[in-house]
Amino acid sequence: MGTSLGKCVRIAAGLFVTAAAMADVIYDNGGPDATTYGTESELDGLVPDYMAFDNFTLEEGSNVVTDLHWWGNHYLYYAPSITDNFIIYIFEDNEGVPDFSSGPLHTIDGSATTPREDTGLDANGNTDSPVFAYDLVFDPITLDANTTYWLSITNDFYWYWQGSTTPGTSYSIVGPDFPNDLEEWSDELETENYNLAFNLTGSVVPEPSTVVLLGAGVAMLFARQRMRRS
Protein backbone atom coordinates (compact mmCIF):
# COMPACT_ATOMS: atom_id res chain seq x y z
CA MET A 1 0.00 0.00 0.00
CA GLY A 2 1.46 3.38 -1.02
CA THR A 3 2.25 6.09 1.50
CA SER A 4 -0.56 8.35 0.31
CA LEU A 5 -3.08 5.53 0.23
CA GLY A 6 -2.05 4.44 3.72
CA LYS A 7 -2.53 7.98 4.92
CA CYS A 8 -6.03 8.02 3.42
CA VAL A 9 -6.88 4.82 5.28
CA ARG A 10 -5.67 6.25 8.59
CA ILE A 11 -7.68 9.44 8.06
CA ALA A 12 -10.76 7.41 7.15
CA ALA A 13 -10.40 5.25 10.25
CA GLY A 14 -10.10 8.33 12.40
CA LEU A 15 -13.22 9.82 10.86
CA PHE A 16 -15.24 6.68 11.53
CA VAL A 17 -14.04 6.45 15.14
CA THR A 18 -14.98 10.09 15.66
CA ALA A 19 -18.36 9.52 14.07
CA ALA A 20 -19.06 6.42 16.15
CA ALA A 21 -18.98 8.23 19.50
CA MET A 22 -18.67 11.98 19.89
CA ALA A 23 -18.78 13.46 23.39
CA ASP A 24 -21.27 16.31 23.59
CA VAL A 25 -23.88 17.93 25.81
CA ILE A 26 -26.84 15.58 25.46
CA TYR A 27 -29.18 17.46 27.79
CA ASP A 28 -29.02 21.13 28.79
CA ASN A 29 -31.26 22.35 31.61
CA GLY A 30 -29.62 25.78 31.72
CA GLY A 31 -26.94 27.50 33.76
CA PRO A 32 -27.25 29.27 37.14
CA ASP A 33 -29.78 32.06 37.44
CA ALA A 34 -28.42 33.39 40.77
CA THR A 35 -31.53 35.51 41.42
CA THR A 36 -32.52 33.06 44.18
CA TYR A 37 -30.64 30.73 46.50
CA GLY A 38 -32.08 27.78 44.60
CA THR A 39 -33.47 24.71 46.36
CA GLU A 40 -32.01 23.12 49.47
CA SER A 41 -30.72 19.62 48.73
CA GLU A 42 -28.80 18.22 51.65
CA LEU A 43 -28.29 14.97 53.52
CA ASP A 44 -26.62 14.39 56.90
CA GLY A 45 -26.99 18.02 57.78
CA LEU A 46 -29.35 19.43 60.37
CA VAL A 47 -32.64 17.53 60.58
CA PRO A 48 -34.77 17.55 58.50
CA ASP A 49 -33.11 16.49 55.24
CA TYR A 50 -33.94 18.04 51.90
CA MET A 51 -33.91 16.71 48.34
CA ALA A 52 -34.63 18.47 45.06
CA PHE A 53 -35.62 16.84 41.75
CA ASP A 54 -35.72 17.91 38.13
CA ASN A 55 -36.62 15.83 35.10
CA PHE A 56 -34.83 15.17 31.83
CA THR A 57 -35.34 13.17 28.64
CA LEU A 58 -32.63 11.97 26.26
CA GLU A 59 -32.94 11.47 22.52
CA GLU A 60 -32.18 8.32 20.56
CA GLY A 61 -28.44 8.08 19.90
CA SER A 62 -27.68 10.47 22.77
CA ASN A 63 -28.76 8.36 25.71
CA VAL A 64 -25.41 7.29 27.23
CA VAL A 65 -24.48 9.63 30.09
CA THR A 66 -20.83 10.01 31.17
CA ASP A 67 -20.63 13.46 32.80
CA LEU A 68 -22.72 15.72 34.99
CA HIS A 69 -22.24 19.49 35.33
CA TRP A 70 -24.20 21.57 37.83
CA TRP A 71 -24.23 24.73 39.96
CA GLY A 72 -25.03 25.46 43.58
CA ASN A 73 -24.22 27.51 46.64
CA HIS A 74 -23.68 26.98 50.35
CA TYR A 75 -25.60 28.81 53.00
CA LEU A 76 -24.02 32.19 53.71
CA TYR A 77 -20.65 32.20 55.50
CA TYR A 78 -20.29 28.40 55.70
CA ALA A 79 -19.23 28.16 52.04
CA PRO A 80 -15.41 28.54 52.31
CA SER A 81 -14.87 25.82 54.93
CA ILE A 82 -17.34 23.12 53.90
CA THR A 83 -16.16 19.88 52.29
CA ASP A 84 -18.53 18.78 49.56
CA ASN A 85 -20.01 15.28 49.84
CA PHE A 86 -22.18 14.83 46.77
CA ILE A 87 -24.42 11.89 46.00
CA ILE A 88 -26.37 11.85 42.74
CA TYR A 89 -29.57 9.89 42.21
CA ILE A 90 -31.53 9.08 39.06
CA PHE A 91 -35.16 8.04 39.52
CA GLU A 92 -37.68 6.70 37.07
CA ASP A 93 -40.89 8.61 36.39
CA ASN A 94 -44.28 7.81 37.86
CA GLU A 95 -47.03 9.81 36.18
CA GLY A 96 -45.09 13.06 36.16
CA VAL A 97 -43.27 12.79 39.50
CA PRO A 98 -40.20 10.83 40.70
CA ASP A 99 -40.96 7.15 41.31
CA PHE A 100 -39.93 6.53 44.92
CA SER A 101 -41.57 3.11 45.21
CA SER A 102 -38.54 1.09 44.08
CA GLY A 103 -35.84 3.54 45.13
CA PRO A 104 -33.26 5.22 42.88
CA LEU A 105 -32.58 3.60 39.52
CA HIS A 106 -28.94 4.77 39.78
CA THR A 107 -26.95 6.07 42.74
CA ILE A 108 -23.71 7.80 41.77
CA ASP A 109 -20.84 8.43 44.17
CA GLY A 110 -19.89 12.10 43.90
CA SER A 111 -16.54 11.85 45.69
CA ALA A 112 -14.71 12.36 42.36
CA THR A 113 -16.42 15.72 41.78
CA THR A 114 -13.86 18.31 40.72
CA PRO A 115 -13.10 21.00 43.31
CA ARG A 116 -15.83 23.63 43.24
CA GLU A 117 -15.12 26.63 41.06
CA ASP A 118 -16.38 30.08 41.99
CA THR A 119 -18.42 31.43 39.07
CA GLY A 120 -18.22 35.06 40.22
CA LEU A 121 -21.99 35.07 40.77
CA ASP A 122 -23.64 35.55 44.16
CA ALA A 123 -26.89 33.83 45.09
CA ASN A 124 -29.66 36.41 45.45
CA GLY A 125 -26.98 39.13 45.35
CA ASN A 126 -25.52 38.01 48.68
CA THR A 127 -21.71 38.19 48.53
CA ASP A 128 -21.52 35.70 51.42
CA SER A 129 -23.16 33.06 49.23
CA PRO A 130 -21.10 32.60 46.05
CA VAL A 131 -22.36 30.33 43.28
CA PHE A 132 -20.04 27.42 42.45
CA ALA A 133 -19.71 25.18 39.39
CA TYR A 134 -19.21 21.42 39.78
CA ASP A 135 -18.24 18.66 37.33
CA LEU A 136 -18.31 14.88 37.71
CA VAL A 137 -17.21 12.13 35.30
CA PHE A 138 -18.51 8.61 36.01
CA ASP A 139 -18.88 5.21 34.37
CA PRO A 140 -21.24 5.41 31.38
CA ILE A 141 -24.93 4.99 32.17
CA THR A 142 -27.26 3.94 29.37
CA LEU A 143 -30.83 5.19 29.76
CA ASP A 144 -33.88 4.59 27.58
CA ALA A 145 -34.36 7.21 24.90
CA ASN A 146 -37.48 9.41 24.89
CA THR A 147 -38.18 8.45 28.50
CA THR A 148 -38.56 10.80 31.45
CA TYR A 149 -36.12 10.47 34.35
CA TRP A 150 -35.59 12.52 37.49
CA LEU A 151 -32.23 13.80 38.74
CA SER A 152 -31.47 14.57 42.37
CA ILE A 153 -28.16 16.02 43.62
CA THR A 154 -27.52 16.06 47.37
CA ASN A 155 -24.72 17.45 49.51
CA ASP A 156 -24.04 17.96 53.20
CA PHE A 157 -25.01 20.87 55.41
CA TYR A 158 -27.01 23.73 53.91
CA TRP A 159 -26.28 23.28 50.23
CA TYR A 160 -28.56 24.80 47.62
CA TRP A 161 -28.94 23.53 44.06
CA GLN A 162 -29.07 26.67 41.94
CA GLY A 163 -32.13 27.64 39.93
CA SER A 164 -31.69 27.68 36.15
CA THR A 165 -31.81 30.43 33.54
CA THR A 166 -34.15 28.13 31.59
CA PRO A 167 -37.79 28.61 32.71
CA GLY A 168 -39.66 25.64 34.13
CA THR A 169 -40.52 23.88 37.37
CA SER A 170 -38.93 21.30 39.67
CA TYR A 171 -39.77 19.53 42.93
CA SER A 172 -38.46 19.51 46.48
CA ILE A 173 -39.24 17.36 49.49
CA VAL A 174 -38.49 17.67 53.20
CA GLY A 175 -38.27 14.83 55.74
CA PRO A 176 -35.88 12.80 57.91
CA ASP A 177 -33.43 10.10 56.87
CA PHE A 178 -33.58 10.46 53.10
CA PRO A 179 -33.41 8.71 50.73
CA ASN A 180 -34.58 5.58 52.59
CA ASP A 181 -38.05 6.87 53.46
CA LEU A 182 -38.83 8.91 50.35
CA GLU A 183 -41.93 6.87 49.54
CA GLU A 184 -43.37 7.74 52.95
CA TRP A 185 -42.92 11.45 52.19
CA SER A 186 -43.93 11.40 48.51
CA ASP A 187 -47.17 13.25 49.24
CA GLU A 188 -45.10 16.15 50.56
CA LEU A 189 -43.52 17.05 47.21
CA GLU A 190 -43.48 20.82 46.73
CA THR A 191 -43.36 22.50 43.32
CA GLU A 192 -40.59 25.05 42.75
CA ASN A 193 -41.29 27.70 40.10
CA TYR A 194 -37.93 27.27 38.37
CA ASN A 195 -35.80 24.61 36.73
CA LEU A 196 -32.57 23.50 38.42
CA ALA A 197 -29.22 24.29 36.78
CA PHE A 198 -27.45 21.26 35.25
CA ASN A 199 -26.45 19.62 32.02
CA LEU A 200 -25.49 16.10 31.00
CA THR A 201 -22.65 15.08 28.70
CA GLY A 202 -22.31 11.77 26.93
CA SER A 203 -21.61 9.81 23.78
CA VAL A 204 -23.46 10.91 20.68
CA VAL A 205 -24.03 8.45 17.82
CA PRO A 206 -24.28 10.34 14.51
CA GLU A 207 -27.27 10.17 12.22
CA PRO A 208 -27.03 7.46 9.51
CA SER A 209 -26.83 10.23 6.90
CA THR A 210 -23.62 11.48 8.51
CA VAL A 211 -22.03 8.04 8.31
CA VAL A 212 -23.10 7.77 4.65
CA LEU A 213 -21.48 11.11 3.85
CA LEU A 214 -18.28 10.04 5.57
CA GLY A 215 -18.31 6.80 3.60
CA ALA A 216 -18.75 8.72 0.36
CA GLY A 217 -15.84 10.94 1.25
CA VAL A 218 -13.62 7.95 1.93
CA ALA A 219 -14.66 6.38 -1.39
CA MET A 220 -13.65 9.57 -3.19
CA LEU A 221 -10.23 9.51 -1.51
CA PHE A 222 -9.62 5.97 -2.74
CA ALA A 223 -10.89 6.80 -6.27
CA ARG A 224 -8.59 9.79 -6.58
CA GLN A 225 -5.65 7.76 -5.36
CA ARG A 226 -6.31 5.07 -7.95
CA MET A 227 -6.62 7.61 -10.75
CA ARG A 228 -3.24 9.08 -9.81
CA ARG A 229 -1.63 5.63 -9.86
CA SER A 230 -3.10 4.61 -13.23
N, C-alpha and C positions, 0 to 999 in steps of 0.2 A: 504494500500500500504506500503510495507516494506521500511525501511530507504534507503537501497541501490537502490531500484527501484525508489523511489522518487527522489533520487539524479540524477539518469540517466535521468529522465524526465526533471529535471531542466536544466541539461547540454544540452539535446537535444533542449529544448526551446531556450536556449541561442544561440546555433549554428544556428538555423533557423532565429532568429532575426538578428544575425550578417550577415547571408547570404542574407537576404532580402534587406538590405541597408547598404553598406559599403562606408564610406567616402574615397575618393581617388582623386588624380589629374586626371581629365577627359580630359584635354587638356593642353599641354605643348608647349608654343611658345618660350621657351628658357629664360635663365637668362641674366643679363646685360653684354653687351660687353665692355663698357666703353672706346672704342677707338674713339668714337665720343661723341658729346653732346646729340645725339638723335634727336628727332623731337619736335619742339615747339608745345605745346598743352595747350593753355591758354584761359580763358574767363575773362572778366571784368578787364583785365590788360590795357596796353597801346594799343590804336587802331593802327593797326587792330588786330582782334582776330585770333587765330590759332586753328585748330583741326587736329588730326592725327587719322588714321584708320588702323586697321589690321584685317584680316579675321580669322575665325575659323569654324570648323565643328566637331560636336559631334557624337559619335557612338550610336547605339541602345543600350539601357540599361544604358547608361552613359550620359544622356541628361538632367539631372536636376542639375542646377548650384546653389551652395550655398555660394561660396567664390571666391574672386578674389585676386590675388597676383601679384604685378607689381613693377617696378623699375623706378626711374627717378632722375633728378637733377635740382636744381634751378640755375639761372644764376649768376655765379660768387659769389660775396660777399654778395648777398642778402639772401643766403640760411639760415643762422642761425636765422634770425629774422622773416621770413615769416610764416604766419599761413596758413596751407593747407586748401583748399576749393574744394574738389574733387566732380565732377559730372561724372557719368559713363553712357554711352549711348550704346545701342545695336540696330543696324540697320539691316534690311533685305538686301538681295543681289539683284542687278539689273544688270544682264549680266556682272558680274565680278567687279562691283563697288558698294559702298554703295547706297542704295535706299533712296534718300532724299525726294522723292515726297510725301510720307505720314508721314514724320517725324520719330523720333526714335520709334522702337517697344517697347523698355523698357528704362526708365530713372531711374537711381539708385542714391539715395542720398548718398554721400560719407562722410557725417559728422561723421559716426561711424568708419572711417578708423583709425586703430591703429596708435599711434605716430610714425612718420618716424624713421627708424633705419639706422644708418650709416653703410654701407657695408664695409667700408675701401677702396673702390675703388674711383678713381677720374676721372671724365669725361674728356676724351682727355688728361689725365695726368695733369690736372690743379687742384692743391690742394685747390683752392678757389671754386671748384665746385664738392663737394662730391656726390657720388651716394647713394641714399637712397632706402630702401625696404619698401613697403607698403602692408597692408593686410586689407581686408574688408569682413565681413560676412553679408549677407543680406537674406531676405526671399527667399525661393527656387523659381527659375524660370525654368519652363519646356520649352525647345525648341525642335523643330522637329529634329529628328536624320537624319544624312547624308544630312544636309542642310547647306549651307554657310550663315554665319552671319558676321557682322562687328562690332568690338568693338572700342569705342572711350573713352579716359580718359582725362578729362580736369581739369585744376587747375587755380589758379589765378597768375598773374604777373610773367612772364618769367619762366615758368616751362617746362622742357624738359622730354618727355617720352623716356627712354633709348632704344637704339638699342639692338637687341638680339644677343646672340652667335649662334643662329640657322640661317643659311643663308635664304634669301628670300627677298621679297619686301613688301612695305606698301604704304599708301597714306597720303598726307597732303593737307590742303586747307587753304587759307588766305582770310579774308574778315571781314566786320564789323557785329556786332550784331548776332553772332552765338548763338544758332543753328537755330534761327527762319528763316533765309534767306539762308539756305544751298542750297536749290534747285536753287536759283538764281546764286550761285557760283559753281555749280556742274561741269561746264566746266573748272574750274580752278584747278581741282585736279592735284597734282604733285606726281610723283612716287618717293619714297625713295628706295635706293638700299639696304635696310636691313629690316628684321623683327623688330617688337617692342617687348620688353621683358615683358611677362606676362604668367601666367598660371591660369587655372580655376579648382576649386575643387567642387565636388558634390557627390551625391549618386550614387553608382554603384550597379546595379542589377546583380547578378551572372548568369553565363550561366546555362541553364537547367541541363547540365551534373553535375555541381557542386551540385545542389540541390539534384539530384538523388544519388550522392555519399554520401551526408550527411544523406539522408534518409536510405540508406543501412547501414551506420554506426550505426544509431539509432536502426534499426531493430536487428543488431547484439548484441547491448547492452541488449535489451529486451530478446533475445533468450538465451544469457548467463545467465542472471538473472533467467530465468525460469528453466534452466538446474540445476542451483545450488539449487533451491528450491525443485526440484523433487526428 
